[in-house]
């Protein structure tokens, strides 16, 4: 996979209290191309430090644009294993967009203890699986609030006007999305506030890979034991909620 040389700088954004979620400030970017290249956002991301995920958004009269950056493979591992759903809630209307999705056919885990000692081996394994995962991302599934499928659409060419792309950019994974406003998918109320939630599903058929010896008492105090614990934490499902305001 081709790696570009331009990095992303995270700058602090003004945030406000909005119910139980963070209300993000609109970025002053224009002419967003949905290509999973974050450079046009000029570093204007709010970084959720506990998740190691950045979020930025902007909108015009017709569309809402959002960009997510997963800053390393640990932050993206729940998505790689469980897929990602973006819940969009506005004016008592809630839908979910499943993208990227996991296609489980042919998935086999090849973890081993040596990967915990050799970071290069771990990164090599991740890069190989990530490459295959990203190659498969051609479609978006729209679901209702009960998670019932409503439509399966092409990520670029569809009647809803939705566009999405996800790709690797340097050491990050970048997800960009365009959502048309006032088409039924987004129904902003008078306050123009939209609540969003990123959520991964815990795989039903997969559990965390087991290592010989497991998490035995004698392992917890040494280097491998510490890495085993960090490794286990990567498989916790992801939940991230925030709000944004459509400003013309």
Secondary structure in CASP SS format (residue, H / E / C, confidence):
PFRMAT SS
TARGET T0000
AUTHOR 0000-0000-0000
METHOD secondary structure of the structure
MODEL  1
X C 1.00
X C 1.00
X C 1.00
X C 1.00
X C 1.00
X C 1.00
X C 1.00
X C 1.00
X C 1.00
X C 1.00
X C 1.00
X C 1.00
X C 1.00
X C 1.00
X C 1.00
X E 1.00
X E 1.00
X E 1.00
X C 1.00
X C 1.00
X E 1.00
X E 1.00
X E 1.00
X C 1.00
X C 1.00
X C 1.00
X C 1.00
X C 1.00
X C 1.00
X C 1.00
X C 1.00
X C 1.00
X C 1.00
X C 1.00
X C 1.00
X C 1.00
X C 1.00
X H 1.00
X H 1.00
X H 1.00
X H 1.00
X C 1.00
X C 1.00
X C 1.00
X C 1.00
X E 1.00
X E 1.00
X E 1.00
X C 1.00
X C 1.00
X C 1.00
X C 1.00
X E 1.00
X E 1.00
X E 1.00
X E 1.00
X E 1.00
X E 1.00
X E 1.00
X C 1.00
X C 1.00
X C 1.00
X E 1.00
X E 1.00
X E 1.00
X E 1.00
X E 1.00
X E 1.00
X E 1.00
X E 1.00
X C 1.00
X C 1.00
X H 1.00
X H 1.00
X H 1.00
X H 1.00
X H 1.00
X H 1.00
X H 1.00
X H 1.00
X H 1.00
X H 1.00
X C 1.00
X C 1.00
X E 1.00
X E 1.00
X E 1.00
X E 1.00
X E 1.00
X E 1.00
X C 1.00
X C 1.00
X E 1.00
X E 1.00
X E 1.00
X E 1.00
X E 1.00
X E 1.00
X C 1.00
X C 1.00
X C 1.00
X C 1.00
X C 1.00
X C 1.00
X C 1.00
X C 1.00
X C 1.00
X C 1.00
X C 1.00
X C 1.00
X C 1.00
X C 1.00
X C 1.00
X H 1.00
X H 1.00
X H 1.00
X H 1.00
X C 1.00
X H 1.00
X H 1.00
X H 1.00
X H 1.00
X H 1.00
X H 1.00
X H 1.00
X H 1.00
X H 1.00
X H 1.00
X H 1.00
X H 1.00
X H 1.00
X H 1.00
X H 1.00
X H 1.00
X H 1.00
X C 1.00
X C 1.00
X C 1.00
X E 1.00
X E 1.00
X E 1.00
X E 1.00
X E 1.00
X E 1.00
X C 1.00
X C 1.00
X C 1.00
X C 1.00
X E 1.00
X E 1.00
X E 1.00
X E 1.00
X E 1.00
X E 1.00
X C 1.00
X C 1.00
X C 1.00
X C 1.00
X C 1.00
X C 1.00
X C 1.00
X C 1.00
X E 1.00
X E 1.00
X E 1.00
X E 1.00
X E 1.00
X E 1.00
X E 1.00
X C 1.00
X C 1.00
X E 1.00
X E 1.00
X E 1.00
X E 1.00
X E 1.00
X E 1.00
X E 1.00
X E 1.00
X E 1.00
X C 1.00
X C 1.00
X C 1.00
X C 1.00
X C 1.00
X C 1.00
X C 1.00
X C 1.00
X C 1.00
X C 1.00
X C 1.00
X C 1.00
X E 1.00
X E 1.00
X E 1.00
X E 1.00
X E 1.00
X E 1.00
X E 1.00
X C 1.00
X C 1.00
X C 1.00
X C 1.00
X C 1.00
X C 1.00
X C 1.00
X C 1.00
X C 1.00
X C 1.00
X C 1.00
X C 1.00
X C 1.00
X C 1.00
X C 1.00
X C 1.00
X C 1.00
X H 1.00
X H 1.00
X H 1.00
X C 1.00
X C 1.00
X C 1.00
X H 1.00
X H 1.00
X H 1.00
X H 1.00
X H 1.00
X H 1.00
X H 1.00
X H 1.00
X H 1.00
X H 1.00
X H 1.00
X C 1.00
X C 1.00
X C 1.00
X C 1.00
X C 1.00
X E 1.00
X E 1.00
X E 1.00
X E 1.00
X E 1.00
X E 1.00
X E 1.00
X C 1.00
X C 1.00
X C 1.00
END
